[in-house]
């Protein structure tokens, strides 16, 4: 299996769980900071930890620092991983970043960084994988990570919302084009997930603007986050998204393709 954004958070959860299910893993992550992203991104040490956890389960892993904004680099990383591991059955286009600004004040660079990672990066991941999946007599499965923002809108996130809506369109096109080859393509739509993408000063400031910068804590933003969901939870765990993905790529979902699966505690019902 191939997953992007694998160094921590949802990507690590997916890699480790699929390894537990018996998969060898091709794992990539930028492991560096994007200037417009207002929270600390994954580090090389984070990717090393993902490798350690996969190998502790007795599975093979090929991990590289790769930027999904670079299509040639994604292709090289995937081709090398398949050459070492033998084949590719599962693709999880998970890498994503965000930032916050009213649309009127959104800079060109903020827009480009989010679109290039969250939409174009997903496309590059899928495009690189298609020939490998087609080589399998029994096809394979892709899951593209969107968001509740791929099904609804949120203020101060025009770029992220546009990118995640774009992932839905890409999912539907790929599902149509790849169905004759036995390749299923679906998107998953998490609500807020308990990762560094939401637990940081910039996100807290968005949800608790009444507090001074740097003063908001995890507990301070708990109630506003809970208000985003219909079920009485502040956020879901990476494992909750992984559970949905494991089902989507399994034989239990062999006739499921082209769908948008929310794992959102009811957020999209509001």
C-alpha positions as CSV (number, residue, x, y, z in Angstrom):
1,X,0.0,0.0,0.0
2,X,1.0,3.6,-0.7
3,X,0.2,6.5,1.7
4,X,1.1,10.1,1.6
5,X,1.4,12.3,4.6
6,X,2.6,9.2,6.5
7,X,4.9,10.8,9.1
8,X,2.2,11.4,11.7
9,X,-1.5,11.8,12.3
10,X,-3.9,10.1,10.0
11,X,-1.2,9.0,7.6
12,X,0.7,7.2,10.3
13,X,-2.5,5.6,11.6
14,X,-3.3,4.3,8.1
15,X,0.2,2.9,7.5
16,X,0.4,1.1,10.9
17,X,-3.1,-0.3,10.7
18,X,-2.7,-1.6,7.2
19,X,0.6,-3.1,8.2
20,X,-1.2,-4.8,11.0
21,X,-3.7,-6.1,8.4
22,X,-0.8,-7.6,6.5
23,X,0.3,-4.9,4.0
24,X,3.8,-3.8,3.2
25,X,4.0,0.0,3.1
26,X,5.3,2.7,0.8
27,X,5.3,5.9,2.9
28,X,6.0,9.4,1.9
29,X,5.9,12.8,3.7
30,X,7.4,16.2,3.1
31,X,8.9,16.3,6.6
32,X,9.5,20.0,6.3
33,X,7.7,23.3,6.9
34,X,5.6,25.1,4.3
35,X,5.9,28.8,5.0
36,X,2.2,29.7,4.9
37,X,1.2,26.8,7.2
38,X,0.7,28.3,10.6
39,X,1.5,25.2,12.7
40,X,4.5,22.8,13.0
41,X,4.5,20.2,10.3
42,X,5.9,16.7,10.4
43,X,9.7,16.2,10.8
44,X,12.1,13.5,9.6
45,X,12.0,12.0,13.0
46,X,8.2,11.6,12.7
47,X,8.7,9.5,9.6
48,X,11.3,7.4,11.3
49,X,8.8,6.6,14.0
50,X,6.2,5.6,11.4
51,X,8.8,3.2,9.9
52,X,9.7,1.9,13.3
53,X,6.0,1.1,14.1
54,X,5.4,-0.6,10.8
55,X,8.6,-2.7,11.1
56,X,7.6,-3.7,14.6
57,X,4.7,-5.5,13.1
58,X,6.9,-7.5,10.9
59,X,6.1,-5.7,7.6
60,X,8.4,-4.1,5.1
61,X,8.3,-0.4,4.5
62,X,9.9,2.0,2.0
63,X,9.8,5.5,3.3
64,X,11.1,8.7,1.7
65,X,10.8,12.5,2.2
66,X,8.7,13.4,-0.8
67,X,6.7,16.5,-1.6
68,X,3.3,15.8,-3.2
69,X,3.7,19.2,-4.9
70,X,6.4,17.6,-7.0
71,X,4.9,15.1,-9.4
72,X,8.2,13.7,-10.6
73,X,9.3,13.1,-7.0
74,X,6.0,11.3,-6.2
75,X,6.4,9.1,-9.3
76,X,10.0,8.2,-8.4
77,X,9.1,7.4,-4.8
78,X,6.3,5.2,-5.8
79,X,8.1,3.4,-8.6
80,X,11.0,2.7,-6.3
81,X,8.7,1.4,-3.6
82,X,6.9,-0.9,-6.0
83,X,10.2,-2.2,-7.3
84,X,11.3,-3.1,-3.8
85,X,8.0,-4.5,-2.6
86,X,6.7,-6.2,-5.7
87,X,3.2,-4.7,-6.4
88,X,0.7,-2.0,-5.4
89,X,-2.9,-2.7,-4.4
90,X,-4.0,0.2,-2.1
91,X,-3.4,3.9,-2.5
92,X,-4.3,6.4,0.2
93,X,-3.9,10.1,-0.9
94,X,-3.8,11.5,2.6
95,X,-1.3,14.4,2.6
96,X,-2.9,17.8,3.4
97,X,-2.3,21.2,5.0
98,X,-4.4,24.2,5.8
99,X,-4.2,27.9,6.8
100,X,-6.8,30.4,7.8
101,X,-7.9,33.8,6.3
102,X,-11.0,35.5,5.1
103,X,-11.1,35.1,1.3
104,X,-10.6,38.8,0.8
105,X,-7.3,38.7,2.6
106,X,-6.1,35.3,1.3
107,X,-2.7,35.6,-0.2
108,X,-1.7,34.1,-3.5
109,X,0.9,31.9,-1.7
110,X,-1.6,30.7,0.8
111,X,-4.0,29.7,-1.9
112,X,-1.3,28.0,-4.0
113,X,0.2,26.0,-1.1
114,X,-3.2,24.5,-0.1
115,X,-4.5,23.8,-3.6
116,X,-1.1,22.4,-4.7
117,X,-1.0,20.0,-1.7
118,X,-4.6,19.1,-1.0
119,X,-5.9,18.9,-4.6
120,X,-3.0,18.8,-7.1
121,X,-1.0,16.6,-4.7
122,X,-3.9,14.1,-4.5
123,X,-4.1,14.1,-8.3
124,X,-0.4,13.5,-8.7
125,X,-0.6,10.6,-6.2
126,X,-3.4,9.0,-8.1
127,X,-1.8,9.6,-11.5
128,X,1.5,8.0,-10.4
129,X,-0.4,4.9,-9.0
130,X,-2.7,4.2,-11.9
131,X,-0.3,2.2,-14.0
132,X,0.8,0.1,-11.0
133,X,-2.9,-0.7,-10.1
134,X,-3.7,-1.5,-13.7
135,X,-0.9,-4.0,-13.7
136,X,-2.8,-6.1,-11.2
137,X,-5.2,-8.7,-12.6
138,X,-7.6,-8.0,-9.7
139,X,-7.3,-4.2,-9.7
140,X,-7.0,-2.4,-6.4
141,X,-8.5,0.5,-4.4
142,X,-7.8,4.2,-3.9
143,X,-9.1,6.3,-1.1
144,X,-8.7,10.1,-1.5
145,X,-8.8,12.1,1.8
146,X,-11.2,15.0,1.5
147,X,-12.9,16.6,4.5
148,X,-16.3,17.8,5.8
149,X,-15.2,20.9,3.9
150,X,-15.5,18.8,0.7
151,X,-19.2,18.6,1.4
152,X,-20.0,21.9,3.0
153,X,-18.3,25.3,3.6
154,X,-16.4,26.9,6.4
155,X,-15.4,30.5,6.8
156,X,-11.8,31.5,6.6
157,X,-11.0,28.4,4.5
158,X,-11.9,29.2,0.9
159,X,-8.7,27.6,-0.4
160,X,-9.1,24.4,1.7
161,X,-12.8,24.2,1.0
162,X,-12.2,24.6,-2.8
163,X,-9.5,21.9,-2.7
164,X,-11.5,19.4,-0.8
165,X,-14.5,19.9,-3.0
166,X,-12.1,19.3,-5.9
167,X,-11.1,16.0,-4.4
168,X,-14.8,14.9,-4.7
169,X,-14.9,15.7,-8.4
170,X,-11.6,13.9,-8.9
171,X,-12.8,10.9,-7.1
172,X,-15.9,10.6,-9.3
173,X,-13.9,10.9,-12.5
174,X,-11.3,8.3,-11.4
175,X,-14.1,5.9,-10.3
176,X,-15.6,6.1,-13.8
177,X,-12.3,5.8,-15.7
178,X,-10.8,3.0,-13.6
179,X,-13.8,0.8,-13.1
180,X,-13.1,-1.2,-16.2
181,X,-9.8,-2.2,-14.7
182,X,-11.3,-3.3,-11.4
183,X,-10.0,-0.3,-9.5
184,X,-12.3,1.3,-7.0
185,X,-11.9,5.0,-6.0
186,X,-13.7,6.6,-3.0
187,X,-13.2,9.7,-0.9
188,X,-13.4,9.9,2.9
189,X,-14.5,13.0,4.7
190,X,-13.3,13.5,8.3
191,X,-14.6,16.1,10.7
192,X,-12.0,17.6,13.0
193,X,-9.4,14.9,13.9
194,X,-7.3,14.9,17.0
195,X,-4.0,15.8,15.3
196,X,-1.6,18.7,15.1
197,X,-3.6,20.2,12.3
198,X,-6.3,21.3,14.8
199,X,-4.3,21.4,18.0
200,X,-2.2,24.5,17.4
201,X,-2.3,28.2,18.2
202,X,-3.6,29.3,14.8
203,X,-6.6,27.0,14.9
204,X,-7.4,27.8,18.5
205,X,-7.3,31.5,17.6
206,X,-9.9,30.9,14.9
207,X,-12.3,29.1,17.3
208,X,-11.6,31.3,20.4
209,X,-11.0,34.8,19.1
210,X,-12.2,36.2,22.4
211,X,-8.9,35.0,24.0
212,X,-5.5,36.6,23.6
213,X,-3.1,35.0,21.1
214,X,-1.4,32.0,22.7
215,X,-3.8,31.8,25.6
216,X,-6.3,29.3,24.2
217,X,-5.8,25.7,25.2
218,X,-7.1,22.4,24.1
219,X,-9.9,22.6,26.7
220,X,-10.8,26.2,25.8
221,X,-11.6,25.2,22.2
222,X,-13.3,21.9,23.1
223,X,-16.8,23.3,23.2
224,X,-16.6,25.2,19.9
225,X,-15.2,22.1,18.2
226,X,-18.0,20.0,19.7
227,X,-20.5,22.5,18.2
228,X,-19.3,21.5,14.7
229,X,-20.6,18.0,15.2
230,X,-24.0,16.6,15.7
231,X,-22.8,13.9,18.0
232,X,-21.5,15.2,21.4
233,X,-17.8,14.8,20.6
234,X,-15.2,17.5,20.2
235,X,-13.2,15.6,17.5
236,X,-12.6,12.1,16.3
237,X,-9.4,10.1,16.4
238,X,-7.1,9.2,13.5
239,X,-8.1,5.5,14.1
240,X,-11.7,6.4,13.4
241,X,-10.8,7.5,9.8
242,X,-8.5,4.5,9.4
243,X,-11.3,2.1,10.3
244,X,-13.4,3.6,7.5
245,X,-10.5,3.3,5.1
246,X,-9.8,-0.3,6.0
247,X,-13.4,-1.1,5.1
248,X,-13.3,0.8,1.8
249,X,-10.2,-1.0,0.6
250,X,-11.3,-4.4,1.7
251,X,-13.3,-7.1,-0.1
252,X,-16.2,-6.2,2.1
253,X,-16.6,-3.0,0.0
254,X,-15.8,-4.7,-3.3
255,X,-18.8,-3.1,-5.0
256,X,-18.4,0.3,-3.5
257,X,-16.8,2.9,-5.7
258,X,-17.3,6.6,-6.4
259,X,-18.8,7.4,-3.0
260,X,-18.1,10.2,-0.5
261,X,-18.0,8.6,3.0
262,X,-18.3,11.0,5.9
263,X,-16.6,10.1,9.2
264,X,-17.9,13.3,10.7
265,X,-19.9,12.8,13.9
266,X,-22.8,14.2,12.0
267,X,-21.1,17.5,11.1
268,X,-22.4,17.5,7.5
269,X,-26.1,17.2,8.7
270,X,-25.9,20.7,10.2
